[in-house]
Amino acid sequence: MGGFLDNLKNFFTGPVLSQGQRSTVDFVIACNRCGEEITVRIRTTSDISRVYEEDGGPVGSVFFVRKEILGSKCNNLIYLTAYFNESFNLISREVTGGKIIE
């Protein structure tokens, strides 16, 4: 019965990250229409997908995320696409409808 409970616990808490991996990746994005700054937190355990050959990501990319972001000041929809390596370090990103604030 302990195996079942351990599996249930792992289901709700997510996988254990290895040394050097981050649990979240944050982006601050400014809306092109109203200038609102929106902080987007991406969880590496649930929001990010694996890159497969047919996805055709950049060289060295292992994971990617696509997000639609909507601020509270206007109805401009912002699209974020980002690619990461095995340690969730950013390889490339593309934003439409907004811009990333460094």
C-alpha positions as CSV (number, residue, x, y, z in Angstrom):
1,M,0.0,0.0,0.0
2,G,3.0,2.3,0.6
3,G,3.8,2.2,-3.2
4,F,0.3,3.5,-4.0
5,L,0.5,6.4,-1.5
6,D,4.0,7.3,-2.8
7,N,2.8,7.4,-6.4
8,L,-0.2,9.5,-5.3
9,K,2.1,11.9,-3.5
10,N,4.4,12.2,-6.6
11,F,1.4,12.8,-8.8
12,F,0.5,15.9,-6.8
13,T,3.9,17.2,-6.0
14,G,5.6,16.7,-9.4
15,P,8.9,15.1,-10.3
16,V,12.0,15.7,-8.3
17,L,14.4,18.1,-10.1
18,S,18.0,17.1,-10.4
19,Q,20.9,19.4,-9.2
20,G,21.1,22.6,-11.2
21,Q,17.5,22.5,-12.5
22,R,15.1,25.3,-11.7
23,S,11.5,24.8,-10.6
24,T,10.3,28.0,-12.3
25,V,11.3,30.4,-15.1
26,D,10.1,34.0,-14.9
27,F,9.5,36.5,-17.7
28,V,8.5,40.1,-17.3
29,I,6.6,41.2,-20.4
30,A,5.3,44.7,-21.3
31,C,2.1,45.0,-23.3
32,N,2.5,46.8,-26.7
33,R,-0.9,48.5,-26.4
34,C,-1.0,49.8,-22.8
35,G,2.5,49.3,-21.4
36,E,1.4,47.1,-18.5
37,E,4.2,45.0,-17.1
38,I,3.1,41.4,-16.6
39,T,5.2,38.8,-14.7
40,V,4.8,35.3,-16.1
41,R,6.0,32.4,-14.0
42,I,6.4,29.2,-15.9
43,R,6.7,26.0,-13.8
44,T,9.2,23.6,-15.2
45,T,7.4,20.6,-13.8
46,S,4.0,21.2,-15.5
47,D,4.0,24.1,-18.0
48,I,6.9,23.0,-20.2
49,S,6.7,20.4,-22.9
50,R,9.4,18.3,-24.5
51,V,10.6,19.1,-28.0
52,Y,10.2,16.3,-30.5
53,E,11.8,16.0,-34.0
54,E,8.6,17.0,-35.7
55,D,8.4,20.2,-33.6
56,G,11.5,21.6,-35.2
57,G,12.9,23.7,-32.4
58,P,16.2,25.5,-32.4
59,V,19.5,23.4,-32.1
60,G,20.1,22.3,-28.6
61,S,16.5,22.8,-27.4
62,V,15.0,20.1,-25.3
63,F,11.9,21.8,-23.8
64,F,9.5,24.5,-25.0
65,V,6.5,26.5,-23.8
66,R,3.8,28.5,-25.5
67,K,1.8,30.9,-23.4
68,E,-1.1,33.3,-24.1
69,I,-0.9,36.2,-21.7
70,L,-3.6,38.7,-21.0
71,G,-3.1,41.6,-18.6
72,S,-5.6,43.4,-16.5
73,K,-5.5,46.8,-18.1
74,C,-6.5,46.0,-21.7
75,N,-7.6,43.1,-23.9
76,N,-4.4,42.8,-25.9
77,L,-3.4,39.1,-26.1
78,I,0.3,38.5,-25.9
79,Y,1.9,35.3,-27.2
80,L,5.2,33.9,-25.8
81,T,7.1,31.0,-27.2
82,A,10.4,30.0,-25.5
83,Y,12.8,27.1,-25.9
84,F,15.1,25.7,-23.2
85,N,18.0,23.2,-22.8
86,E,18.1,20.3,-20.4
87,S,18.8,22.6,-17.4
88,F,16.0,25.0,-18.4
89,N,18.4,27.7,-19.6
90,L,16.8,29.9,-22.2
91,I,17.9,29.1,-25.8
92,S,15.4,31.3,-27.7
93,R,12.2,33.3,-27.2
94,E,9.6,35.0,-29.3
95,V,6.9,37.4,-28.2
96,T,4.1,39.0,-30.2
97,G,1.9,41.7,-28.9
98,G,4.4,42.7,-26.3
99,K,8.1,42.8,-25.5
100,I,10.3,41.2,-22.8
101,I,11.8,43.5,-20.2
102,E,15.3,42.4,-19.3
